[in-house]
Amino acid sequence: MNDGDLTSLLITAQLASITTIILALIGTPLAWWLARTSNPIRVLVEPIVALPIVLPPTVLGFYFLMAFSPDNFLGNLWILLTGSPLAFTFSALVIGSVFYSLPFYVQPLQVAFENVEQGLLDAAATLGASNLDSFFSVIVPLSRRGFVVAACLAFAHTVGEFGIVLMIGGNIPGETRVLSIALFDHVESLQYQNAHILAGGLMIFSFLLLSVVYSLNRKWQSR
């Protein structure tokens, strides 16, 4: 692995970490709302959240570029706030990754929240616990499997992104070139030895991450 690939590894790890943290902040309340609400708007929100699962990443990347074009409101707002366009920056990678990995965080957590018995929350309320107290003392411990699975899937999915990060971030060494793009570059330039190293490393990482998730699931099920 050369210096450029090491830099791509660091960028990828940073991108996946930041994306997972942001998803934990915005995806957790969204998953709770979807699991508990009876609002009719849910029938629209759920498919929107799940859309990246079936939508080609290049489509999402294309509309992302259009939305944040300097000719549009969001693009002008970003330039006003930061002084530079959003496209082809690390910030663009983060925003795009958050949207593209959203269902991989929200859906497992939503299922975990739906499995929490309402009677336990009612019991906590009768003991004087506030909604926030009930969430952290009752819901979070009972949903820990969902949190672990959601975080692992979001992190791994961000690591494996290609189409959307290429569309909105380009291929800028040291800034937006993540591992998936570095792998593509090696294959395109017939550097198969370097490509094998990156591809093999990503396969091992994915296998180990899934092994941890399944092991934790078996451990929790045996309790």
C-alpha positions in Angstrom: 0.0 0.0 0.0 1.5 3.3 -1.1 1.3 6.7 0.6 -1.7 7.7 -1.6 -3.6 4.6 -0.5 -2.8 5.3 3.1 -4.2 8.8 2.7 -7.3 7.4 1.1 -7.7 5.0 4.0 -7.5 7.8 6.5 -10.0 9.9 4.5 -12.4 6.9 4.3 -12.1 6.2 8.1 -12.7 9.8 8.8 -15.7 10.0 6.5 -17.3 6.8 7.9 -16.8 7.9 11.5 -18.2 11.4 11.0 -21.1 10.0 9.0 -22.0 7.5 11.7 -21.9 10.1 14.4 -24.1 12.4 12.5 -26.5 9.6 11.7 -26.6 8.7 15.4 -27.7 12.3 16.2 -30.3 12.6 13.5 -31.2 9.0 12.8 -32.0 8.0 16.3 -34.9 10.4 16.9 -36.1 9.7 13.3 -36.1 6.0 14.0 -38.0 6.5 17.3 -40.6 8.7 15.6 -41.1 6.2 12.8 -41.4 3.4 15.3 -44.0 5.1 17.5 -45.9 7.7 15.5 -49.4 7.2 14.1 -49.1 10.4 12.0 -50.3 9.7 8.4 -47.2 11.5 7.1 -45.3 8.4 8.1 -46.4 6.7 4.8 -44.4 9.3 3.0 -41.4 9.6 5.3 -40.6 5.8 5.4 -40.2 5.4 1.6 -38.1 8.6 1.5 -35.8 7.3 4.2 -35.5 3.9 2.4 -35.1 5.4 -1.1 -31.3 5.1 -1.2 -31.5 1.3 -0.8 -33.0 1.0 -4.3 -32.0 4.3 -5.9 -28.8 4.2 -8.0 -26.2 6.2 -6.1 -25.3 8.2 -9.2 -28.9 9.5 -9.4 -28.7 10.8 -5.8 -25.3 12.3 -6.6 -26.6 14.0 -9.6 -29.5 15.7 -7.8 -27.2 16.5 -5.0 -25.0 18.4 -7.4 -28.0 20.2 -8.9 -29.4 21.1 -5.5 -26.1 22.6 -4.3 -25.2 24.3 -7.6 -24.3 27.9 -7.2 -27.3 28.7 -9.3 -29.7 27.3 -6.7 -30.8 28.4 -3.3 -28.9 25.7 -1.3 -25.7 26.3 -3.3 -25.9 30.0 -2.8 -26.6 29.5 0.9 -23.6 27.2 1.3 -21.3 29.7 -0.5 -22.7 32.5 1.8 -21.9 30.5 4.9 -18.6 29.0 3.9 -17.3 31.2 1.1 -16.8 28.3 -1.3 -18.9 25.9 -3.4 -19.8 22.6 -1.7 -19.2 20.2 -4.7 -15.9 18.3 -4.8 -15.1 18.8 -1.1 -14.9 16.6 1.9 -18.0 18.3 3.3 -19.9 17.2 0.2 -18.8 13.6 0.9 -20.1 13.8 4.4 -23.5 15.3 3.5 -23.9 12.8 0.6 -22.9 9.9 2.8 -25.4 10.8 5.5 -28.3 10.8 3.0 -27.1 7.6 1.3 -26.5 5.6 4.5 -29.5 6.9 6.3 -31.7 3.8 5.9 -28.9 1.5 7.0 -28.9 3.3 10.3 -32.6 4.1 10.7 -34.2 0.8 9.8 -32.4 -1.6 12.2 -33.0 0.9 15.0 -36.6 1.4 14.1 -37.2 -2.4 14.4 -35.5 -2.4 17.8 -37.6 0.5 19.0 -40.8 -1.2 17.8 -39.9 -4.3 19.9 -39.8 -2.3 23.1 -43.0 -3.1 25.1 -45.2 -0.1 25.8 -45.9 -1.4 29.2 -42.3 -0.9 30.3 -42.5 2.8 29.3 -45.8 3.1 31.1 -44.3 1.6 34.2 -41.3 4.0 34.0 -43.8 6.9 33.7 -45.7 5.9 36.8 -42.4 5.9 38.7 -42.0 9.5 37.7 -39.5 9.1 34.9 -39.6 11.8 32.2 -39.6 10.9 28.5 -35.9 11.6 28.3 -35.2 9.5 31.4 -37.3 6.6 30.0 -35.4 6.8 26.7 -31.9 6.5 28.3 -32.8 4.2 31.2 -35.3 1.9 29.4 -35.3 2.2 25.7 -31.5 2.5 25.0 -30.6 -0.6 27.1 -33.3 -2.7 25.5 -32.4 -1.5 22.0 -28.6 -1.9 22.3 -28.6 -4.6 19.7 -30.3 -2.3 17.3 -27.8 0.5 18.0 -24.8 -1.7 17.4 -26.2 -3.1 14.1 -27.3 0.3 12.9 -23.9 1.9 13.7 -22.0 -1.1 12.1 -24.1 -1.1 8.9 -23.9 2.7 8.5 -20.1 2.7 9.0 -19.5 -0.2 6.6 -21.9 1.1 4.0 -20.1 4.5 4.0 -16.7 2.7 3.6 -18.1 0.9 0.6 -19.6 3.9 -1.2 -18.5 4.6 -4.7 -21.0 6.1 -7.1 -22.2 8.9 -5.0 -18.8 9.9 -3.6 -17.4 10.0 -7.1 -20.3 12.2 -8.3 -20.2 14.7 -5.6 -16.6 14.6 -4.4 -14.7 13.7 -7.5 -11.3 12.1 -7.3 -9.0 14.7 -5.6 -6.0 13.1 -3.9 -5.7 13.9 -0.3 -9.2 15.4 -0.1 -11.9 13.3 -1.6 -10.2 10.2 -2.9 -11.6 7.4 -0.7 -10.6 3.7 -0.8 -13.3 2.7 -3.3 -12.1 5.3 -5.8 -8.4 4.5 -5.2 -9.3 0.8 -6.0 -11.0 1.9 -9.2 -7.9 4.0 -10.1 -5.6 1.0 -9.6 -7.8 -1.3 -11.8 -8.1 1.4 -14.5 -4.3 1.8 -14.6 -3.8 -2.0 -14.5 -2.0 -1.9 -11.1 -3.6 -5.2 -10.1 -1.3 -5.8 -7.2 -2.3 -2.6 -5.4 -5.9 -3.3 -6.4 -5.7 -6.8 -4.8 -4.4 -5.2 -1.5 -7.2 -2.7 -1.3 -9.9 -5.1 -2.4 -8.7 -7.8 0.0 -8.4 -5.4 2.8 -12.0 -4.2 2.3 -13.3 -7.8 2.1 -11.5 -8.7 5.4 -12.8 -5.6 7.1 -16.4 -6.4 5.9 -16.1 -10.0 7.1 -14.7 -9.1 10.5 -17.4 -6.4 11.1 -20.2 -8.8 10.2 -18.7 -11.5 12.4 -18.7 -9.1 15.3 -22.3 -8.2 14.7 -23.4 -11.8 14.5 -21.4 -12.8 17.5 -23.0 -10.0 19.6 -26.5 -11.0 18.3 -25.9 -14.6 19.4 -24.5 -13.5 22.8 -27.6 -11.3 23.5 -30.0 -14.0 22.3 -28.5 -16.5 24.7 -29.2 -14.2 27.7 
